[in-house]
Amino acid sequence: MVAIVALFAPLSPANADPYPPTVPTSCHVSVPSVVAGERVVLRVVVSASSNIAVTGTVEVTVSRRAAAARAARSARSAPWTTTVRYDGSPLRIVGPRLSRGDHVATIKFVPDGNTFTGCEDAVRFRVGGVRGTGDVGGVDGNLPDTGGPRLLVLLTGLGLLVAGAGFVRRSRPSAA
């Protein structure tokens, strides 16, 4: 009986679950290898899980890392900043000429309107030696990750493989 009454009782309308009024965005900044005295190139991408193009402005800052900047408070260590328009396609921003050392590139995305949320990203990078002197990335004369101990491990493994094959061949009886 209660079930029949429940079927005919007035019910409140169904409500949708609450959802955020804005779409979250994600920022990514990358810096390819940089040589001292050359301009730094920043690649910036802002994305959102939406079919609407993300538009707004990107504030870019390039500065020396905190410890180095505190040690050398001068006009040279002042951060470089710029604001660039973002229209949904990846940006390639050419920055200042940098001296050797550790630097930080930060971006802050400020969207147009209230459809998207803002986002921030930062990346640390190191400016290496001068091109053409054999001093790249702070390693004198030798390029990093071009052999070294890994080559020794590879050759040792190859030697063990050949020795094992020789033992297997010698341990098998011959057909003659």
N, C-alpha and C positions, 0 to 999 in steps of 0.2 A: 504494500500500500504506500509506504514511504517513497518507494522508487517511482511510482506513478505520479505522486505529488511533485517529486523533484523534476520530472520531465516537463511539467507544465508551469513550474515556477519561473518568474521573470529572472533572467540572468543578465549580468553585466556584459557589455561587449568585450571581445578579446582585444588585448593591447599588445603591440609589438614590443619586443625587448628593447631596452634603451641602447642606443648606439652613439658613439662619439660623433659630434657634428663635423669634425675635421678628419682628414686622412693623414696619417703619419707619413713623414718622408724620411729618407736616409741619405746622408751625404758621404761622399768619398773623395778624398784628395790624394793624389800620388805625385811623386817627384822622381823622374828618371835620374840616372847618374849625372852628377854635376861636377864640373872641373872649375878650379879657382880661376877667377877672372872672367868667366863666361856667364851669360845670363841664365838664371834658373827658369825652367819651364814647369809649370804646374798643370796637371790635368784634373779637372773637377767634374764630377757627375752627381746629380741630385735625382733620386728616383722615388716613386711612390707606387703602391699597388692600386692603381686607378687607371681608367682609360682616358682621363683628362690630362693634358700636358701640364707639367709642373712649370710654373713661371714665377719669377720674383727677382730678387737681387742677391748676389753673393758678395760678402765682404771678405777679402783675402788679406792675410797678414803674414809676412815672412820676417822672422827675427832670429837672433842668436839664441841658443839655449840659455836657460835662466842662470846657471852658474857662470857661464862665460860672459853673459851680458852684465851681471852684477860686478864682475871683476873689471870690466872695461866700459864704464859709463861715459860714452862720448857720442858725438853726432854720428860717427860711423856705425855704432852698434844700435842706433835707433831703429825701430821696426819699420818695414816698408809696408804700406797698406794701400789698397785700392778697392773700389766697388765696381762690380761688373754685372750687367744685365744677364739673367738666365732665362732662356726661352724653351727649355726642354731638351736641347741637344748638348752633348758633352762640350766643355770649354777647354781651350788651350790658352793659358795665360802666361805671357812672358814677363818675368819679374826682373829684379835688379841683378847686377853683377855682385857676386859674393866672394868673400875671402875664405880661406881654408878654415875648417872647424865644423862644429855641430850647430845645426840650425833647426828651427821648427816652422812649419807652414800650417796655419790654421784657417779654416773657412767657417763662415756662419751664413746660412741661407735664411733669408727673410721672404716669405711668400707674398704674392699679391692676393689681396682679399683674405677670406677666412676659410677657404676650402681645404687648405693644407696647413700642416704645422711646420714650424721652422726646425732646423737641425744644425748640428755642428760636427766638425771633424778636425783632427790634427794629425800631423805626421812629422816624425823626426827624420832628418836626413843629414848626411855628412858631405861636405864639399871636399873633394880630393885635390891632388896635386895638379901641376900645370901639364897640359897636353904636350906630348912630344919629348918629355924628359925621362920617360920610363917610370915616373913616380905617379901612380894612379891610385886613388883611394887610400893614400897614406901608406902604401906598401912599396918600399923602394925596390925597383927593378923587377919584381916578381908580381905577376898578376894573381889575384886570389882565386882559389878553387880551380886550378888548371893542372892538377896532378897531385904532387906532394905525397903525403902518407897514404892516400887512397890508392894511388898507383902501386905502392909497395904491397898493400893488402891484395890487390888484384893479381899481381905477379906471384905472390906467395900462394894464393889459391890455385892459380894456373899450374904452378910447380907441383902442388899436391895432387892435382888431377892427373897430370902426366905420370907422376910416380905411382899412383893407384892403378892407372891403366897398365903400366909396366908390370906391376905385381900380379894383376889378374891374368895377363897374357902368359907370364912365366909359370903361374900355378896351374894352368890348364894342361892336361896331357896332350901331346901332339898325336896326330892321326897316323903318322908314319911308323 
